[in-house]
């Protein structure tokens, strides 16, 4: 009897944590509510391997809701009683609770006093990033026609999937935790199909492995 109780308790705990994780999974149509903190204005060396952010308005996303980097490059508007600020998500915050964001110092200062350190129960939502021009492609160092890694930048929304055209069919690449999609056998001229989290698809043709656009 006691053994059954222990098994039931363990099962309940697992289901609870799964449900909790799903509650805070990435959904481009909504956002989250949680704590906001700040960690400085240096955006170099970020987990999404994206360029430094010149306006210093960026944030790190909860590590427990990382979703293998799905939110990399997304934009979010954070709102408090003091005001609102739109940030680009470029980093991972391992210690942040689900629904929480670790902002740059500049971003935090626009919505709260730095002396507060942490502000709880703050709501934020995903928004379209203010970009101009089309998608750009960055190849991972060492990419060739046999093995390659590709990163999509300058998208209004986060990237959901990248596919490569092979023998007349699109084949999904493998999303990596560091915000690249990897694959093999690209050939010398590559066509990819990019799908963002809103479902919009863009085809990029005539790409050369190792040559950024």
Secondary structure, DSSP 8 states (H G I E B T S, - for coil): -HHHHHHHHHHHHHHHHHHHHHHTS--TT-EEEEEEEE--S--TT-TT-----TT--EEEEEGGG-GGGTTTT-EEEEE-SS-EEEEEEEEEETT--TT-EEE-HHHHHHHS-GGG--EEEEEEEEE-----S--EEEE-TT--SSEEEEEEES-SS-EEEEEEEETTEEEE-EE-TTS-EEEE---SSEEEEEEETT--EEEEEEE-TT---
